[in-house]
Amino acid sequence: MILIDNTCISDDIEDQLFVCNLDKCLGACCVEGDSGAPLDTEELAILESIYSQVEPYLTEEGKKVIAEEGTYTTDFDGDYVTPVINGRECAYAIYDERKILKCGIEQAYNDGKIDYKKPISCHLYPIRVTKYEQYHALNYDRWDICSPACSFGQQLGVPLYQFLKEPLIRAYGPKWYKELTQEIDERKEGRKGTGAQF
């Protein structure tokens, strides 16, 4: 593991090769799972404030669920999450012309309507962050729906921490990310020096 400031980073985040391949998975992470996308408490007010700009992008089903449940809800553990449609896709998910699920919030962001891209948990996926009192634990969430991303990452030779550079900087800042890359580079050099093979 790697320790930087108040974060504990799993070795998988250095070692795993990963690049999302939407042509293969069709945005399955927006529909599979036990509940909606996890939300930080500071994101709750943001979702409420931007909803009028995001609503035009959403499906009628998504709008209906949000009208009934609100812009966020809670899961069976009492944690804040995005609402879902009939226990399936996120209420903020939209389909493009190829039937790939994408994020209506992100589309509004891309169109310059809002300055919030999407929930940080979605942006960071497949890294999941568990927040403890003294530190954050960053772990790679292994899920079979992401096997096309693993294959694509191997094909392109892109490690997970590089693929997720933007959201990691969004979450923890450029100084933190620079320290992460330096630590990983030093670990790689150390392995070369000892002749270790991985």
DRENDO-1510 file (C-alpha; in Angstrom, 1 decimal, always signed):
<recs>
REC; n; res; u; v; w
REC; 1; MET; +0.0; +0.0; +0.0 .
REC; 2; ILE; +1.0; +3.6; -0.4 .
REC; 3; LEU; +0.5; +6.2; +2.3 .
REC; 4; ILE; +0.1; +9.9; +1.4 .
REC; 5; ASP; -1.2; +12.5; +3.9 .
REC; 6; ASN; -4.4; +11.0; +5.2 .
REC; 7; THR; -4.9; +8.5; +2.4 .
REC; 8; CYS; -4.1; +4.8; +2.2 .
REC; 9; ILE; -3.9; +3.6; -1.4 .
REC; 10; SER; -4.2; +0.0; -2.4 .
REC; 11; ASP; -1.4; -1.5; -4.5 .
REC; 12; ASP; -4.1; -2.5; -7.1 .
REC; 13; ILE; -4.4; +1.2; -8.0 .
REC; 14; GLU; -0.8; +1.2; -9.1 .
REC; 15; ASP; -0.8; -2.3; -10.7 .
REC; 16; GLN; -4.2; -2.7; -12.3 .
REC; 17; LEU; -4.4; -1.8; -16.0 .
REC; 18; PHE; -7.7; -0.2; -16.8 .
REC; 19; VAL; -9.4; +2.0; -19.5 .
REC; 20; CYS; -13.2; +2.2; -19.7 .
REC; 21; ASN; -14.5; +0.7; -22.9 .
REC; 22; LEU; -18.1; +1.9; -23.3 .
REC; 23; ASP; -18.6; +0.2; -26.6 .
REC; 24; LYS; -18.3; -3.1; -24.8 .
REC; 25; CYS; -19.9; -2.5; -21.3 .
REC; 26; LEU; -22.5; +0.0; -22.5 .
REC; 27; GLY; -22.2; +2.0; -19.3 .
REC; 28; ALA; -23.2; -1.0; -17.1 .
REC; 29; CYS; -22.0; +0.7; -13.9 .
REC; 30; CYS; -24.9; +3.1; -14.2 .
REC; 31; VAL; -27.4; +0.3; -14.0 .
REC; 32; GLU; -25.9; -2.6; -12.1 .
REC; 33; GLY; -25.5; -2.7; -8.3 .
REC; 34; ASP; -27.5; -2.7; -5.1 .
REC; 35; SER; -28.3; +1.1; -5.1 .
REC; 36; GLY; -27.5; +4.4; -6.7 .
REC; 37; ALA; -24.2; +6.2; -6.8 .
REC; 38; PRO; -22.7; +7.0; -3.4 .
REC; 39; LEU; -22.8; +10.7; -2.6 .
REC; 40; ASP; -20.7; +12.9; -0.2 .
REC; 41; THR; -22.7; +15.1; +2.1 .
REC; 42; GLU; -21.4; +18.2; +0.4 .
REC; 43; GLU; -22.8; +17.0; -2.9 .
REC; 44; LEU; -26.4; +16.9; -1.7 .
REC; 45; ALA; -26.9; +20.7; -1.8 .
REC; 46; ILE; -25.1; +20.8; -5.2 .
REC; 47; LEU; -27.5; +18.3; -6.7 .
REC; 48; GLU; -30.5; +20.3; -5.5 .
REC; 49; SER; -29.0; +23.6; -6.8 .
REC; 50; ILE; -28.2; +22.3; -10.3 .
REC; 51; TYR; -31.3; +20.1; -10.9 .
REC; 52; SER; -33.2; +22.7; -12.9 .
REC; 53; GLN; -30.3; +22.8; -15.4 .
REC; 54; VAL; -29.9; +19.0; -15.4 .
REC; 55; GLU; -33.6; +18.0; -15.7 .
REC; 56; PRO; -33.9; +18.7; -19.4 .
REC; 57; TYR; -31.3; +16.1; -20.1 .
REC; 58; LEU; -33.0; +13.3; -18.2 .
REC; 59; THR; -35.4; +10.6; -19.2 .
REC; 60; GLU; -39.1; +10.9; -18.3 .
REC; 61; GLU; -38.6; +7.9; -16.0 .
REC; 62; GLY; -35.7; +9.6; -14.3 .
REC; 63; LYS; -37.6; +12.8; -13.8 .
REC; 64; LYS; -40.5; +11.0; -12.3 .
REC; 65; VAL; -38.4; +9.1; -9.8 .
REC; 66; ILE; -36.6; +12.3; -8.7 .
REC; 67; ALA; -39.9; +14.1; -8.4 .
REC; 68; GLU; -41.1; +11.4; -6.1 .
REC; 69; GLU; -37.9; +10.7; -4.1 .
REC; 70; GLY; -35.9; +13.9; -4.4 .
REC; 71; THR; -32.5; +14.6; -6.0 .
REC; 72; TYR; -30.9; +12.1; -3.6 .
REC; 73; THR; -32.0; +9.4; -1.3 .
REC; 74; THR; -30.6; +6.9; +1.2 .
REC; 75; ASP; -29.7; +3.2; +0.7 .
REC; 76; PHE; -30.3; +0.3; +3.1 .
REC; 77; ASP; -27.2; +1.3; +5.1 .
REC; 78; GLY; -28.5; +4.9; +5.5 .
REC; 79; ASP; -25.9; +6.3; +3.2 .
REC; 80; TYR; -26.7; +9.0; +0.7 .
REC; 81; VAL; -27.1; +7.8; -2.9 .
REC; 82; THR; -28.6; +8.9; -6.2 .
REC; 83; PRO; -32.2; +7.6; -6.8 .
REC; 84; VAL; -32.7; +4.7; -9.2 .
REC; 85; ILE; -35.4; +3.7; -11.6 .
REC; 86; ASN; -37.2; +0.5; -10.5 .
REC; 87; GLY; -34.2; -0.8; -8.7 .
REC; 88; ARG; -32.1; -0.5; -11.9 .
REC; 89; GLU; -30.4; +2.4; -13.6 .
REC; 90; CYS; -29.5; +5.7; -11.9 .
REC; 91; ALA; -32.2; +8.3; -12.3 .
REC; 92; TYR; -29.6; +10.7; -13.8 .
REC; 93; ALA; -28.5; +8.1; -16.5 .
REC; 94; ILE; -29.4; +8.8; -20.1 .
REC; 95; TYR; -29.0; +6.7; -23.3 .
REC; 96; ASP; -27.1; +8.0; -26.3 .
REC; 97; GLU; -27.9; +7.1; -29.9 .
REC; 98; ARG; -26.0; +3.8; -29.5 .
REC; 99; LYS; -28.0; +2.8; -26.4 .
REC; 100; ILE; -24.9; +3.4; -24.2 .
REC; 101; LEU; -25.8; +4.7; -20.7 .
REC; 102; LYS; -24.2; +8.0; -19.8 .
REC; 103; CYS; -24.6; +10.7; -17.1 .
REC; 104; GLY; -27.1; +13.4; -17.6 .
REC; 105; ILE; -25.3; +15.6; -15.1 .
REC; 106; GLU; -22.1; +15.2; -17.0 .
REC; 107; GLN; -23.8; +16.0; -20.3 .
REC; 108; ALA; -25.1; +19.3; -18.8 .
REC; 109; TYR; -21.5; +19.9; -17.6 .
REC; 110; ASN; -20.1; +19.2; -21.1 .
REC; 111; ASP; -22.6; +21.7; -22.5 .
REC; 112; GLY; -21.5; +24.4; -20.1 .
REC; 113; LYS; -24.8; +24.5; -18.2 .
REC; 114; ILE; -23.2; +23.7; -14.8 .
REC; 115; ASP; -19.7; +23.6; -13.3 .
REC; 116; TYR; -20.2; +20.2; -11.4 .
REC; 117; LYS; -19.2; +17.2; -13.6 .
REC; 118; LYS; -20.8; +14.4; -11.7 .
REC; 119; PRO; -20.7; +12.7; -8.3 .
REC; 120; ILE; -17.1; +12.1; -7.3 .
REC; 121; SER; -17.8; +8.4; -6.6 .
REC; 122; CYS; -18.8; +8.0; -10.3 .
REC; 123; HIS; -15.8; +10.0; -11.5 .
REC; 124; LEU; -13.4; +7.9; -9.5 .
REC; 125; TYR; -14.9; +4.5; -10.3 .
REC; 126; PRO; -13.6; +1.7; -10.1 .
REC; 127; ILE; -11.7; +3.3; -7.2 .
REC; 128; ARG; -14.0; +3.2; -4.1 .
REC; 129; VAL; -13.1; +5.5; -1.2 .
REC; 130; THR; -14.0; +4.4; +2.4 .
REC; 131; LYS; -13.7; +7.4; +4.7 .
REC; 132; TYR; -12.6; +6.7; +8.3 .
REC; 133; GLU; -12.2; +9.3; +11.0 .
REC; 134; GLN; -8.4; +9.5; +10.6 .
REC; 135; TYR; -7.9; +8.6; +6.9 .
REC; 136; HIS; -9.4; +7.6; +3.6 .
REC; 137; ALA; -8.9; +4.1; +2.2 .
REC; 138; LEU; -8.7; +4.0; -1.7 .
REC; 139; ASN; -9.3; +0.5; -3.1 .
REC; 140; TYR; -9.9; -1.0; -6.5 .
REC; 141; ASP; -13.4; -2.4; -6.8 .
REC; 142; ARG; -13.2; -5.6; -8.8 .
REC; 143; TRP; -16.4; -6.2; -10.8 .
REC; 144; ASP; -17.0; -8.5; -13.7 .
REC; 145; ILE; -18.9; -5.8; -15.7 .
REC; 146; CYS; -15.5; -4.0; -16.0 .
REC; 147; SER; -13.7; -6.9; -17.6 .
REC; 148; PRO; -13.7; -5.1; -21.0 .
REC; 149; ALA; -12.0; -2.1; -19.3 .
REC; 150; CYS; -9.3; -4.4; -17.9 .
REC; 151; SER; -8.7; -5.9; -21.3 .
REC; 152; PHE; -8.6; -2.5; -22.9 .
REC; 153; GLY; -6.2; -1.2; -20.3 .
REC; 154; GLN; -3.9; -4.1; -20.9 .
REC; 155; GLN; -4.1; -3.5; -24.6 .
REC; 156; LEU; -3.2; +0.1; -24.2 .
REC; 157; GLY; -0.8; -0.3; -21.2 .
REC; 158; VAL; -2.6; +2.3; -19.0 .
REC; 159; PRO; -2.5; +1.8; -15.2 .
REC; 160; LEU; -5.6; +2.7; -13.2 .
REC; 161; TYR; -4.0; +5.7; -11.4 .
REC; 162; GLN; -3.1; +7.3; -14.8 .
REC; 163; PHE; -6.6; +6.6; -16.3 .
REC; 164; LEU; -8.2; +8.3; -13.3 .
REC; 165; LYS; -5.7; +11.2; -13.1 .
REC; 166; GLU; -8.5; +13.8; -13.5 .
REC; 167; PRO; -10.8; +12.6; -10.7 .
REC; 168; LEU; -8.0; +11.8; -8.4 .
REC; 169; ILE; -6.8; +15.4; -8.7 .
REC; 170; ARG; -10.3; +16.6; -8.3 .
REC; 171; ALA; -10.6; +14.6; -5.1 .
REC; 172; TYR; -7.2; +15.2; -3.5 .
REC; 173; GLY; -5.4; +17.9; -5.5 .
REC; 174; PRO; -2.5; +18.1; -7.9 .
REC; 175; LYS; +0.2; +18.0; -5.1 .
REC; 176; TRP; -1.2; +14.8; -3.8 .
REC; 177; TYR; -1.3; +13.3; -7.3 .
REC; 178; LYS; +2.2; +14.3; -8.0 .
REC; 179; GLU; +3.3; +12.6; -4.7 .
REC; 180; LEU; +1.4; +9.5; -5.8 .
REC; 181; THR; +3.1; +9.3; -9.2 .
REC; 182; GLN; +6.5; +10.0; -7.6 .
REC; 183; GLU; +6.0; +7.2; -5.0 .
REC; 184; ILE; +4.9; +4.8; -7.7 .
REC; 185; ASP; +7.9; +5.7; -9.9 .
REC; 186; GLU; +10.3; +5.2; -6.9 .
REC; 187; ARG; +8.7; +1.8; -6.2 .
REC; 188; LYS; +9.2; +0.7; -9.8 .
REC; 189; GLU; +12.8; +1.8; -9.7 .
REC; 190; GLY; +13.3; -0.1; -6.5 .
REC; 191; ARG; +11.9; -3.3; -8.1 .
REC; 192; LYS; +14.3; -2.9; -11.0 .
REC; 193; GLY; +17.2; -2.5; -8.6 .
REC; 194; THR; +16.3; -5.8; -6.9 .
REC; 195; GLY; +15.5; -7.6; -10.1 .
REC; 196; ALA; +11.9; -8.2; -8.9 .
REC; 197; GLN; +9.6; -9.3; -11.7 .
REC; 198; PHE; +5.8; -8.4; -11.6 .
</recs>
